[in-house]
Amino acid sequence: MRQDLIDNEKLKVAMIEFDFKRSDLLKLLIKRGEKIHNLRYQEKRQVEAVINSFIIRNRQKLTCPVGCFITFEYSDALNLAIKGSKEKGRY
């Protein structure tokens, strides 16, 4: 990639959002919400115990990003990122 073709002003990142594998935790939280909605507070406490145990057992998996979404200020940066990813076999 030729460095003289790259305009640093057009390579600005506007935002980065990370993605985490937390679907199992979300299911448990939804289950907890259903217990609250139905006024089943004893069952809610049981679900909370399961949630707490799940978080302790899976802390590393829950906090390690599995992907990210990058928003660039200009499409030139997006095109450069896609080209670099293709060259490394990641796109």
Biopython code that builds the backbone (N, CA, C, O; Angstrom):
import numpy as np
from Bio.PDB.StructureBuilder import StructureBuilder

atoms = [
    (1, "MET", "N", (0.841, -1.161, 0.000)),
    (1, "MET", "CA", (0.000, 0.000, 0.000)),
    (1, "MET", "C", (0.896, 1.237, 0.000)),
    (1, "MET", "O", (1.791, 1.360, 0.836)),
    (2, "ARG", "N", (0.658, 2.132, -0.920)),
    (2, "ARG", "CA", (1.510, 3.321, -1.028)),
    (2, "ARG", "C", (1.108, 4.355, 0.008)),
    (2, "ARG", "O", (-0.045, 4.783, 0.067)),
    (3, "GLN", "N", (2.075, 4.748, 0.820)),
    (3, "GLN", "CA", (1.808, 5.722, 1.885)),
    (3, "GLN", "C", (1.453, 7.099, 1.329)),
    (3, "GLN", "O", (0.717, 7.854, 1.965)),
    (4, "ASP", "N", (1.973, 7.429, 0.146)),
    (4, "ASP", "CA", (1.695, 8.757, -0.399)),
    (4, "ASP", "C", (0.240, 8.908, -0.848)),
    (4, "ASP", "O", (-0.212, 10.027, -1.094)),
    (5, "LEU", "N", (-0.500, 7.803, -0.958)),
    (5, "LEU", "CA", (-1.905, 7.867, -1.347)),
    (5, "LEU", "C", (-2.831, 8.070, -0.147)),
    (5, "LEU", "O", (-4.029, 8.307, -0.305)),
    (6, "ILE", "N", (-2.271, 7.977, 1.027)),
    (6, "ILE", "CA", (-3.084, 8.049, 2.234)),
    (6, "ILE", "C", (-3.093, 9.475, 2.771)),
    (6, "ILE", "O", (-2.041, 10.038, 3.072)),
    (7, "ASP", "N", (-4.272, 10.050, 2.887)),
    (7, "ASP", "CA", (-4.429, 11.381, 3.482)),
    (7, "ASP", "C", (-4.865, 11.177, 4.929)),
    (7, "ASP", "O", (-5.990, 10.749, 5.187)),
    (8, "ASN", "N", (-3.979, 11.481, 5.869)),
    (8, "ASN", "CA", (-4.260, 11.240, 7.283)),
    (8, "ASN", "C", (-5.538, 11.909, 7.772)),
    (8, "ASN", "O", (-6.182, 11.404, 8.692)),
    (9, "GLU", "N", (-5.913, 13.027, 7.180)),
    (9, "GLU", "CA", (-7.134, 13.708, 7.600)),
    (9, "GLU", "C", (-8.380, 12.882, 7.278)),
    (9, "GLU", "O", (-9.419, 13.048, 7.917)),
    (10, "LYS", "N", (-8.277, 12.001, 6.297)),
    (10, "LYS", "CA", (-9.437, 11.202, 5.900)),
    (10, "LYS", "C", (-9.445, 9.817, 6.543)),
    (10, "LYS", "O", (-10.274, 8.978, 6.191)),
    (11, "LEU", "N", (-8.533, 9.571, 7.478)),
    (11, "LEU", "CA", (-8.461, 8.268, 8.130)),
    (11, "LEU", "C", (-9.000, 8.308, 9.558)),
    (11, "LEU", "O", (-8.682, 7.434, 10.364)),
    (12, "LYS", "N", (-9.788, 9.282, 9.865)),
    (12, "LYS", "CA", (-10.280, 9.441, 11.228)),
    (12, "LYS", "C", (-11.420, 8.467, 11.526)),
    (12, "LYS", "O", (-12.325, 8.256, 10.719)),
    (13, "VAL", "N", (-11.333, 7.887, 12.721)),
    (13, "VAL", "CA", (-12.387, 7.000, 13.205)),
    (13, "VAL", "C", (-13.393, 7.842, 13.977)),
    (13, "VAL", "O", (-13.015, 8.597, 14.873)),
    (14, "ALA", "N", (-14.658, 7.718, 13.638)),
    (14, "ALA", "CA", (-15.705, 8.480, 14.324)),
    (14, "ALA", "C", (-16.173, 7.757, 15.583)),
    (14, "ALA", "O", (-16.463, 8.391, 16.598)),
    (15, "MET", "N", (-16.247, 6.411, 15.511)),
    (15, "MET", "CA", (-16.768, 5.663, 16.643)),
    (15, "MET", "C", (-16.360, 4.195, 16.520)),
    (15, "MET", "O", (-16.279, 3.649, 15.419)),
    (16, "ILE", "N", (-16.105, 3.567, 17.666)),
    (16, "ILE", "CA", (-15.851, 2.123, 17.715)),
    (16, "ILE", "C", (-16.785, 1.521, 18.756)),
    (16, "ILE", "O", (-16.845, 1.991, 19.891)),
    (17, "GLU", "N", (-17.512, 0.478, 18.364)),
    (17, "GLU", "CA", (-18.382, -0.249, 19.283)),
    (17, "GLU", "C", (-17.944, -1.706, 19.294)),
    (17, "GLU", "O", (-17.796, -2.323, 18.239)),
    (18, "PHE", "N", (-17.739, -2.249, 20.477)),
    (18, "PHE", "CA", (-17.308, -3.632, 20.606)),
    (18, "PHE", "C", (-18.514, -4.547, 20.780)),
    (18, "PHE", "O", (-19.530, -4.158, 21.357)),
    (19, "ASP", "N", (-18.385, -5.753, 20.277)),
    (19, "ASP", "CA", (-19.431, -6.766, 20.373)),
    (19, "ASP", "C", (-18.929, -7.876, 21.293)),
    (19, "ASP", "O", (-17.779, -8.305, 21.199)),
    (20, "PHE", "N", (-19.804, -8.331, 22.177)),
    (20, "PHE", "CA", (-19.457, -9.368, 23.148)),
    (20, "PHE", "C", (-20.437, -10.528, 23.024)),
    (20, "PHE", "O", (-21.583, -10.344, 22.612)),
    (21, "LYS", "N", (-19.980, -11.715, 23.382)),
    (21, "LYS", "CA", (-20.847, -12.891, 23.348)),
    (21, "LYS", "C", (-21.559, -12.994, 24.701)),
    (21, "LYS", "O", (-21.034, -13.566, 25.657)),
    (22, "ARG", "N", (-22.752, -12.431, 24.753)),
    (22, "ARG", "CA", (-23.490, -12.380, 26.013)),
    (22, "ARG", "C", (-24.929, -12.851, 25.878)),
    (22, "ARG", "O", (-25.765, -12.509, 26.714)),
    (23, "SER", "N", (-25.232, -13.613, 24.863)),
    (23, "SER", "CA", (-26.619, -14.012, 24.635)),
    (23, "SER", "C", (-27.174, -14.865, 25.782)),
    (23, "SER", "O", (-28.347, -14.736, 26.132)),
    (24, "ASP", "N", (-26.346, -15.731, 26.367)),
    (24, "ASP", "CA", (-26.830, -16.556, 27.479)),
    (24, "ASP", "C", (-27.168, -15.694, 28.689)),
    (24, "ASP", "O", (-28.156, -15.948, 29.378)),
    (25, "LEU", "N", (-26.360, -14.686, 28.946)),
    (25, "LEU", "CA", (-26.635, -13.773, 30.057)),
    (25, "LEU", "C", (-27.911, -12.978, 29.792)),
    (25, "LEU", "O", (-28.716, -12.774, 30.701)),
    (26, "LEU", "N", (-28.098, -12.535, 28.566)),
    (26, "LEU", "CA", (-29.319, -11.795, 28.222)),
    (26, "LEU", "C", (-30.565, -12.651, 28.413)),
    (26, "LEU", "O", (-31.594, -12.150, 28.867)),
    (27, "LYS", "N", (-30.486, -13.918, 28.077)),
    (27, "LYS", "CA", (-31.634, -14.820, 28.285)),
    (27, "LYS", "C", (-31.985, -14.918, 29.764)),
    (27, "LYS", "O", (-33.160, -14.908, 30.132)),
    (28, "LEU", "N", (-30.962, -15.012, 30.608)),
    (28, "LEU", "CA", (-31.201, -15.071, 32.054)),
    (28, "LEU", "C", (-31.800, -13.762, 32.569)),
    (28, "LEU", "O", (-32.683, -13.778, 33.426)),
    (29, "LEU", "N", (-31.329, -12.644, 32.057)),
    (29, "LEU", "CA", (-31.869, -11.351, 32.479)),
    (29, "LEU", "C", (-33.328, -11.183, 32.046)),
    (29, "LEU", "O", (-34.138, -10.606, 32.772)),
    (30, "ILE", "N", (-33.648, -11.690, 30.867)),
    (30, "ILE", "CA", (-35.041, -11.654, 30.404)),
    (30, "ILE", "C", (-35.910, -12.522, 31.318)),
    (30, "ILE", "O", (-37.022, -12.136, 31.679)),
    (31, "LYS", "N", (-35.398, -13.683, 31.683)),
    (31, "LYS", "CA", (-36.127, -14.573, 32.592)),
    (31, "LYS", "C", (-36.364, -13.875, 33.935)),
    (31, "LYS", "O", (-37.448, -13.981, 34.507)),
    (32, "ARG", "N", (-35.347, -13.162, 34.437)),
    (32, "ARG", "CA", (-35.483, -12.413, 35.687)),
    (32, "ARG", "C", (-36.557, -11.336, 35.548)),
    (32, "ARG", "O", (-37.372, -11.139, 36.449)),
    (33, "GLY", "N", (-36.549, -10.646, 34.416)),
    (33, "GLY", "CA", (-37.554, -9.612, 34.173)),
    (33, "GLY", "C", (-38.965, -10.166, 34.137)),
    (33, "GLY", "O", (-39.902, -9.518, 34.603)),
    (34, "GLU", "N", (-39.120, -11.359, 33.587)),
    (34, "GLU", "CA", (-40.441, -11.995, 33.565)),
    (34, "GLU", "C", (-40.918, -12.312, 34.981)),
    (34, "GLU", "O", (-42.102, -12.174, 35.289)),
    (35, "LYS", "N", (-39.997, -12.732, 35.831)),
    (35, "LYS", "CA", (-40.358, -13.025, 37.233)),
    (35, "LYS", "C", (-40.808, -11.751, 37.940)),
    (35, "LYS", "O", (-41.785, -11.769, 38.689)),
    (36, "ILE", "N", (-40.102, -10.647, 37.709)),
    (36, "ILE", "CA", (-40.488, -9.370, 38.306)),
    (36, "ILE", "C", (-41.847, -8.934, 37.786)),
    (36, "ILE", "O", (-42.706, -8.495, 38.551)),
    (37, "HIS", "N", (-42.031, -9.058, 36.482)),
    (37, "HIS", "CA", (-43.301, -8.662, 35.861)),
    (37, "HIS", "C", (-44.477, -9.435, 36.453)),
    (37, "HIS", "O", (-45.561, -8.881, 36.640)),
    (38, "ASN", "N", (-44.259, -10.709, 36.743)),
    (38, "ASN", "CA", (-45.327, -11.567, 37.271)),
    (38, "ASN", "C", (-45.368, -11.592, 38.804)),
    (38, "ASN", "O", (-46.081, -12.399, 39.402)),
    (39, "LEU", "N", (-44.593, -10.698, 39.430)),
    (39, "LEU", "CA", (-44.559, -10.565, 40.896)),
    (39, "LEU", "C", (-44.149, -11.857, 41.597)),
    (39, "LEU", "O", (-44.662, -12.176, 42.669)),
    (40, "ARG", "N", (-43.234, -12.591, 40.996)),
    (40, "ARG", "CA", (-42.722, -13.847, 41.582)),
    (40, "ARG", "C", (-41.319, -13.580, 42.131)),
    (40, "ARG", "O", (-40.310, -13.964, 41.538)),
    (41, "TYR", "N", (-41.293, -12.915, 43.274)),
    (41, "TYR", "CA", (-40.026, -12.431, 43.815)),
    (41, "TYR", "C", (-39.132, -13.545, 44.356)),
    (41, "TYR", "O", (-37.908, -13.436, 44.284)),
    (42, "GLN", "N", (-39.712, -14.595, 44.887)),
    (42, "GLN", "CA", (-38.889, -15.718, 45.353)),
    (42, "GLN", "C", (-38.172, -16.374, 44.162)),
    (42, "GLN", "O", (-36.981, -16.676, 44.233)),
    (43, "GLU", "N", (-38.906, -16.585, 43.083)),
    (43, "GLU", "CA", (-38.306, -17.158, 41.875)),
    (43, "GLU", "C", (-37.283, -16.191, 41.265)),
    (43, "GLU", "O", (-36.276, -16.622, 40.703)),
    (44, "LYS", "N", (-37.543, -14.888, 41.378)),
    (44, "LYS", "CA", (-36.611, -13.878, 40.885)),
    (44, "LYS", "C", (-35.270, -14.018, 41.599)),
    (44, "LYS", "O", (-34.217, -13.936, 40.967)),
    (45, "ARG", "N", (-35.305, -14.227, 42.910)),
    (45, "ARG", "CA", (-34.068, -14.387, 43.673)),
    (45, "ARG", "C", (-33.315, -15.647, 43.234)),
    (45, "ARG", "O", (-32.084, -15.659, 43.209)),
    (46, "GLN", "N", (-34.039, -16.682, 42.895)),
    (46, "GLN", "CA", (-33.391, -17.908, 42.414)),
    (46, "GLN", "C", (-32.700, -17.653, 41.072)),
    (46, "GLN", "O", (-31.581, -18.113, 40.844)),
    (47, "VAL", "N", (-33.369, -16.925, 40.199)),
    (47, "VAL", "CA", (-32.773, -16.592, 38.899)),
    (47, "VAL", "C", (-31.557, -15.687, 39.101)),
    (47, "VAL", "O", (-30.556, -15.832, 38.399)),
    (48, "GLU", "N", (-31.635, -14.764, 40.046)),
    (48, "GLU", "CA", (-30.491, -13.894, 40.334)),
    (48, "GLU", "C", (-29.287, -14.702, 40.811)),
    (48, "GLU", "O", (-28.147, -14.383, 40.474)),
    (49, "ALA", "N", (-29.542, -15.748, 41.598)),
    (49, "ALA", "CA", (-28.438, -16.610, 42.041)),
    (49, "ALA", "C", (-27.798, -17.311, 40.851)),
    (49, "ALA", "O", (-26.576, -17.451, 40.790)),
    (50, "VAL", "N", (-28.622, -17.751, 39.908)),
    (50, "VAL", "CA", (-28.107, -18.391, 38.693)),
    (50, "VAL", "C", (-27.298, -17.376, 37.874)),
    (50, "VAL", "O", (-26.234, -17.704, 37.350)),
    (51, "ILE", "N", (-27.809, -16.145, 37.767)),
    (51, "ILE", "CA", (-27.106, -15.095, 37.032)),
    (51, "ILE", "C", (-25.743, -14.821, 37.664)),
    (51, "ILE", "O", (-24.731, -14.760, 36.966)),
    (52, "ASN", "N", (-25.722, -14.658, 38.977)),
    (52, "ASN", "CA", (-24.456, -14.384, 39.666)),
    (52, "ASN", "C", (-23.451, -15.506, 39.464)),
    (52, "ASN", "O", (-22.271, -15.252, 39.221)),
    (53, "SER", "N", (-23.908, -16.723, 39.562)),
    (53, "SER", "CA", (-23.038, -17.877, 39.354)),
    (53, "SER", "C", (-22.523, -17.912, 37.916)),
    (53, "SER", "O", (-21.347, -18.185, 37.673)),
    (54, "PHE", "N", (-23.406, -17.635, 36.979)),
    (54, "PHE", "CA", (-23.035, -17.620, 35.559)),
    (54, "PHE", "C", (-21.949, -16.577, 35.302)),
    (54, "PHE", "O", (-20.976, -16.851, 34.599)),
    (55, "ILE", "N", (-22.114, -15.385, 35.870)),
    (55, "ILE", "CA", (-21.135, -14.311, 35.668)),
    (55, "ILE", "C", (-19.777, -14.696, 36.243)),
    (55, "ILE", "O", (-18.743, -14.452, 35.621)),
    (56, "ILE", "N", (-19.780, -15.293, 37.425)),
    (56, "ILE", "CA", (-18.511, -15.699, 38.041)),
    (56, "ILE", "C", (-17.810, -16.761, 37.200)),
    (56, "ILE", "O", (-16.600, -16.685, 36.985)),
    (57, "ARG", "N", (-18.563, -17.746, 36.724)),
    (57, "ARG", "CA", (-17.979, -18.833, 35.925)),
    (57, "ARG", "C", (-17.504, -18.384, 34.546)),
    (57, "ARG", "O", (-16.569, -18.961, 33.991)),
    (58, "ASN", "N", (-18.145, -17.358, 33.994)),
    (58, "ASN", "CA", (-17.887, -16.963, 32.598)),
    (58, "ASN", "C", (-17.345, -15.549, 32.453)),
    (58, "ASN", "O", (-17.493, -14.946, 31.390)),
    (59, "ARG", "N", (-16.728, -15.010, 33.482)),
    (59, "ARG", "CA", (-16.268, -13.612, 33.452)),
    (59, "ARG", "C", (-15.361, -13.329, 32.250)),
    (59, "ARG", "O", (-15.534, -12.314, 31.574)),
    (60, "GLN", "N", (-14.416, -14.199, 31.984)),
    (60, "GLN", "CA", (-13.482, -13.964, 30.873)),
    (60, "GLN", "C", (-14.222, -13.920, 29.538)),
    (60, "GLN", "O", (-13.976, -13.035, 28.718)),
    (61, "LYS", "N", (-15.117, -14.861, 29.323)),
    (61, "LYS", "CA", (-15.868, -14.914, 28.065)),
    (61, "LYS", "C", (-16.777, -13.691, 27.908)),
    (61, "LYS", "O", (-16.967, -13.193, 26.799)),
    (62, "LEU", "N", (-17.329, -13.219, 29.006)),
    (62, "LEU", "CA", (-18.260, -12.093, 28.951)),
    (62, "LEU", "C", (-17.563, -10.755, 28.707)),
    (62, "LEU", "O", (-18.185, -9.816, 28.210)),
    (63, "THR", "N", (-16.287, -10.661, 29.048)),
    (63, "THR", "CA", (-15.586, -9.383, 28.934)),
    (63, "THR", "C", (-14.622, -9.307, 27.755)),
    (63, "THR", "O", (-14.015, -8.262, 27.521)),
    (64, "CYS", "N", (-14.476, -10.384, 27.021)),
    (64, "CYS", "CA", (-13.561, -10.405, 25.885)),
    (64, "CYS", "C", (-14.344, -10.105, 24.595)),
    (64, "CYS", "O", (-15.243, -10.865, 24.237)),
    (65, "PRO", "N", (-14.017, -9.016, 23.898)),
    (65, "PRO", "CA", (-14.749, -8.691, 22.669)),
    (65, "PRO", "C", (-14.576, -9.779, 21.604)),
    (65, "PRO", "O", (-13.498, -10.356, 21.458)),
    (66, "VAL", "N", (-15.644, -10.043, 20.874)),
    (66, "VAL", "CA", (-15.584, -11.016, 19.782)),
    (66, "VAL", "C", (-15.615, -10.321, 18.420)),
    (66, "VAL", "O", (-15.460, -10.962, 17.381)),
    (67, "GLY", "N", (-15.815, -9.017, 18.439)),
    (67, "GLY", "CA", (-15.835, -8.256, 17.205)),
    (67, "GLY", "C", (-15.994, -6.787, 17.516)),
    (67, "GLY", "O", (-16.201, -6.402, 18.667)),
    (68, "CYS", "N", (-15.897, -5.965, 16.480)),
    (68, "CYS", "CA", (-16.133, -4.535, 16.693)),
    (68, "CYS", "C", (-16.724, -3.926, 15.423)),
    (68, "CYS", "O", (-16.533, -4.425, 14.314)),
    (69, "PHE", "N", (-17.430, -2.856, 15.626)),
    (69, "PHE", "CA", (-18.027, -2.093, 14.539)),
    (69, "PHE", "C", (-17.332, -0.737, 14.526)),
    (69, "PHE", "O", (-17.365, -0.004, 15.514)),
    (70, "ILE", "N", (-16.711, -0.411, 13.410)),
    (70, "ILE", "CA", (-15.959, 0.838, 13.306)),
    (70, "ILE", "C", (-16.668, 1.759, 12.314)),
    (70, "ILE", "O", (-16.971, 1.374, 11.185)),
    (71, "THR", "N", (-16.919, 2.971, 12.765)),
    (71, "THR", "CA", (-17.496, 3.993, 11.893)),
    (71, "THR", "C", (-16.413, 5.016, 11.594)),
    (71, "THR", "O", (-15.851, 5.631, 12.500)),
    (72, "PHE", "N", (-16.131, 5.187, 10.316)),
    (72, "PHE", "CA", (-15.116, 6.150, 9.892)),
    (72, "PHE", "C", (-15.779, 7.458, 9.493)),
    (72, "PHE", "O", (-16.949, 7.482, 9.112)),
    (73, "GLU", "N", (-15.028, 8.536, 9.582)),
    (73, "GLU", "CA", (-15.566, 9.839, 9.173)),
    (73, "GLU", "C", (-15.676, 9.951, 7.655)),
    (73, "GLU", "O", (-16.536, 10.669, 7.145)),
    (74, "TYR", "N", (-14.806, 9.242, 6.933)),
    (74, "TYR", "CA", (-14.808, 9.310, 5.470)),
    (74, "TYR", "C", (-14.762, 7.893, 4.891)),
    (74, "TYR", "O", (-14.202, 6.979, 5.496)),
    (75, "SER", "N", (-15.354, 7.733, 3.722)),
    (75, "SER", "CA", (-15.373, 6.415, 3.087)),
    (75, "SER", "C", (-13.982, 5.973, 2.642)),
    (75, "SER", "O", (-13.744, 4.776, 2.483)),
    (76, "ASP", "N", (-13.062, 6.909, 2.437)),
    (76, "ASP", "CA", (-11.691, 6.538, 2.063)),
    (76, "ASP", "C", (-11.073, 5.629, 3.115)),
    (76, "ASP", "O", (-10.389, 4.661, 2.781)),
    (77, "ALA", "N", (-11.312, 5.938, 4.381)),
    (77, "ALA", "CA", (-10.765, 5.121, 5.471)),
    (77, "ALA", "C", (-11.415, 3.738, 5.472)),
    (77, "ALA", "O", (-10.744, 2.733, 5.708)),
    (78, "LEU", "N", (-12.713, 3.689, 5.210)),
    (78, "LEU", "CA", (-13.407, 2.396, 5.132)),
    (78, "LEU", "C", (-12.811, 1.551, 4.016)),
    (78, "LEU", "O", (-12.518, 0.371, 4.214)),
    (79, "ASN", "N", (-12.633, 2.146, 2.857)),
    (79, "ASN", "CA", (-12.068, 1.401, 1.727)),
    (79, "ASN", "C", (-10.662, 0.898, 2.035)),
    (79, "ASN", "O", (-10.312, -0.224, 1.670)),
    (80, "LEU", "N", (-9.854, 1.717, 2.703)),
    (80, "LEU", "CA", (-8.507, 1.318, 3.083)),
    (80, "LEU", "C", (-8.535, 0.165, 4.097)),
    (80, "LEU", "O", (-7.738, -0.769, 4.007)),
    (81, "ALA", "N", (-9.458, 0.240, 5.058)),
    (81, "ALA", "CA", (-9.583, -0.824, 6.058)),
    (81, "ALA", "C", (-10.023, -2.138, 5.406)),
    (81, "ALA", "O", (-9.505, -3.202, 5.742)),
    (82, "ILE", "N", (-10.966, -2.064, 4.488)),
    (82, "ILE", "CA", (-11.424, -3.269, 3.783)),
    (82, "ILE", "C", (-10.285, -3.855, 2.960)),
    (82, "ILE", "O", (-10.089, -5.070, 2.947)),
    (83, "LYS", "N", (-9.540, -3.007, 2.281)),
    (83, "LYS", "CA", (-8.417, -3.487, 1.474)),
    (83, "LYS", "C", (-7.382, -4.179, 2.360)),
    (83, "LYS", "O", (-6.890, -5.256, 2.022)),
    (84, "GLY", "N", (-7.056, -3.562, 3.488)),
    (84, "GLY", "CA", (-6.084, -4.169, 4.415)),
    (84, "GLY", "C", (-6.569, -5.485, 4.979)),
    (84, "GLY", "O", (-5.786, -6.421, 5.141)),
    (85, "SER", "N", (-7.861, -5.566, 5.281)),
    (85, "SER", "CA", (-8.422, -6.813, 5.797)),
    (85, "SER", "C", (-8.390, -7.911, 4.754)),
    (85, "SER", "O", (-8.104, -9.064, 5.075)),
    (86, "LYS", "N", (-8.680, -7.566, 3.503)),
    (86, "LYS", "CA", (-8.640, -8.558, 2.428)),
    (86, "LYS", "C", (-7.232, -9.072, 2.210)),
    (86, "LYS", "O", (-7.026, -10.259, 1.955)),
    (87, "GLU", "N", (-6.256, -8.168, 2.313)),
    (87, "GLU", "CA", (-4.865, -8.572, 2.136)),
    (87, "GLU", "C", (-4.424, -9.547, 3.228)),
    (87, "GLU", "O", (-3.576, -10.406, 2.987)),
    (88, "LYS", "N", (-4.987, -9.421, 4.406)),
    (88, "LYS", "CA", (-4.618, -10.297, 5.534)),
    (88, "LYS", "C", (-5.565, -11.500, 5.629)),
    (88, "LYS", "O", (-5.424, -12.330, 6.527)),
    (89, "GLY", "N", (-6.531, -11.597, 4.702)),
    (89, "GLY", "CA", (-7.453, -12.729, 4.689)),
    (89, "GLY", "C", (-8.493, -12.688, 5.785)),
    (89, "GLY", "O", (-8.977, -13.734, 6.215)),
    (90, "ARG", "N", (-8.845, -11.505, 6.243)),
    (90, "ARG", "CA", (-9.792, -11.363, 7.351)),
    (90, "ARG", "C", (-11.132, -10.808, 6.917)),
    (90, "ARG", "O", (-12.008, -10.604, 7.757)),
    (91, "TYR", "N", (-11.317, -10.562, 5.650)),
    (91, "TYR", "CA", (-12.571, -9.958, 5.187)),
    (91, "TYR", "C", (-13.194, -10.844, 4.158)),
    (91, "TYR", "O", (-14.260, -10.525, 3.633)),
]
sb = StructureBuilder()
sb.init_structure("model")
sb.init_model(0)
sb.init_chain("A")
sb.init_seg("    ")
for serial, (resi, resn, name, xyz) in enumerate(atoms, 1):
    if name == "N":
        sb.init_residue(resn, " ", resi, " ")
    sb.init_atom(name, np.array(xyz, "f"), 0.0, 1.0, " ", f" {name:<3s}", serial, name[0])
structure = sb.get_structure()
